[in-house]
Amino acid sequence: MSLTFYHGHGSPYSWRVWLALEHLGLPYELKVLSFADKDLTKPEFLAINPRHQVPTIVHDGFALWESLAILEYLDEIAPARRLYPGTAQERARIRRLIREDEEQLDRKGLTPVYEELYHTPEGREPDRARIDAGRAKLSEELEAFGRELRGDFLAGEAPTAADFVLYPDVAYVKRIGAKKPQSGLEGILPAPIAQWAARIEALPYFGKTFPPHWRS
């Protein structure tokens, strides 16, 4: 099997796929693309993915992008399905948690805070009301996800796709809280989620996936 994984450090969507690849134990070749060098718009990458985005994988000549599609595909080709395990109802719950992370925690909570603090147009101050609303939504959703834990992880005693989707967003919450005190995000994680995040960070393969520019 030949699998190439195109990744960009700092992309939460790409990070979830890297964690999944390691968890499944699938062999792969890592190709790190530079956002600063505009690698995603170079002809050689556009020939693989015309939407110029990461993550992208190429498996035995088959190119695939969109992180959730990749996660399901990896689960299909792995020797044992471990990203969406269990019964039909248990797998449906994992997919529901993923959608809630993307639609509620990320889009309505994290994204407004991130946009206001990192991408405010020149000449405009960050919108304090939008930051506060995003922080309130994040607090609500993090509490809700804490109640969703079924043991050490969201679906039991081993991580699944739901954990790998949620973790990069939680990592961004932690990083923004530390780097941007005005966000009000420092210390926002409820105890169950803080402990869950620590378990993700203790996984033997976690360190190799951590964005290197976040270490400083």
N, C-alpha and C positions, 0 to 999 in steps of 0.2 A: 504494500500500500504506500502510495506517495501522497503526502498531504503537506501543503505549504500554507502557513498562517501569516497573513499580512496584518501587522499590528501597529498601532500608534500609541506611544506612552502617554498616559493621562486620559485616554478615551475610556469612559466607564463602560461603553458598549463593547469595546474590544477587550477590556479587562475581564468581563464576564466570560467571554469565550476562552481566554487563556486559562483561567481557573478551571473551566470545564475540561479542557484538553488534558490538563495535568491530572485532574481527578479521575478521568476515564483511563488514563495511562496510554493514550493513543500516541504513536510516534508522529512527529511533525518537524518540519523545518520552519524556523522562525525568521521572518523578514520584517525588521522594524523600519517603518517609514517615518520620515521627518515632516511634521507639519510646517516648521519654519522654512525648510528647504523646498516646500511645495511638491514633495514627492508624489502626493496623491493626484496631482494634475499632470504628471509627466506621461508621455505617450506610452511607455512600456507598461505603466500601471493601468492607464485608461483602456488599453487593449484587453485587460483582464476584467476590470470593473468600470464601465462607462459612467457610473454614478460617483466615482472617485471618493470612496469612503472606506473606512475600516470599522469593524473587522471584515476581512475577506478571506476565504479559504479557496484553495484549488486542490481537489482530491481526484487523483487519477484523471486529470484533464478537465474535471467538472468544476467550474467556478461558481461560488455562492457567496452572497453578501446578505446583510440584515441579520443582526445578532441572534434574534429569536429563531429565525429559520435555521441558522447555523447550529444552535443548541439542539434543536430537534433532530437535525440531520446527524450530528455527532452521536446522539443517543441511539439512532437507528443503526449506525455502522459499528458501534462499539461491541465488543464480545459479550458484554453484559450490560443491560440498560440500567443506568444508575442516575441519570439526570431526571427522569420522569418515571420512578419506580412505582410498583404497587398496583392496586386495582384501577379500574376505569374511573371510579370516583376519586381515588387518591391522586391520580394523574391530573384529573380535572381541577382539583384543589390547587395543585402546584401551578397550573396555568392561570387560575384565578388570582393567586397571589402575585404572579408576575405582572398581570394586567393592572392590578391595584398599585403595585409599585410604580409602574410606568405612568399611569394616568393620574394617580392621586399624590403619592409621595414625590415623584420626580417632577411631573409637569406642573402641578399646582403648588407644590411646596418648595422644592429645591431650585427649580429653574428660575422663578422670579428673583430669588435672593441672589443667585449666581449672576444673572443678567444685570441686576442693579449695581452690584459691587465690582463686576469685572468688565462689563460691556456697556457702561453708560456713555451715551454720545458726548463728545467733547463739548464743554460749555454747559452741561446740565448736571446738577447734583443728583445723586441717587435718590430714588423715590422712597422716602422713609415708610410711608404707608404700605407700599407694595412689599418692602422687606419684612415689615412686621406681620403682614398677612401671610406671607410665605413661611415665616418662622412659626406662626401659630398652626398653620396646616401641617408643617413638618412635625411639630410636637404631637399633634393629634394622630398622625399616621404612624409615627414611631411607637407611640403607646399601643396602637392597634396591632402593629406587627409583633410587639412584645407578647400580646395575648395569643398570637397565632402559633407560637413555638410549641412543638410537639416533642419535647425532650431537648436534646442539645441543639437541634436545628429545626427548621420550619416544618419538616415533614418526618421527623424522627431522629434517629441517632447518627445519621450520616447526612452530609449536605446534598442538596439537589439543585436543579436549575433555579429554583426560587431563591435559594441562598446566594447563588452566584450572581443573580440579577440584583438582589437587594444590596449586597455588600459594597460594591463600588459607590453606590449612592450614599450609603452611610459613611464611607471613607471620605467622600466629598463634604459631607456635613461636618465631620471632624476637622478636616483640613481648613475649610472656610472659617470655622469657629476659632481655630488657632491663628490663622493668618489675618483675619478681618474681625477684630473684636466688636466692631460696630454692627456685625451681623446678629449678635446675640445668640449664636449657635453653640458657643463653648459650653460644655456641660449639659447640653440638651438631651443627650441620649438617656432614656430610662434604663434602669439597672438591667432588666432582662436583655435589652438590645446591646448594651455595652458588654455584657458577659458573652452574648452570642458572637459579637464582633471579635472579641478576644479569642474565641474558639476558632473562628475562621483564620485569624492571624497566626494561630498556632499550627495550622496544617503544614505538613512538611514541605510542600511545594509553594507555599504562599510567598516566601521571600523572593523567589526568582521572578514573580509576576509584579512585584511592587514597583511603581514608577520610579526610576532612578533619580529623577529631578525632584522628587518629593523627599528624598533622604536628607537634604540640606536644610 
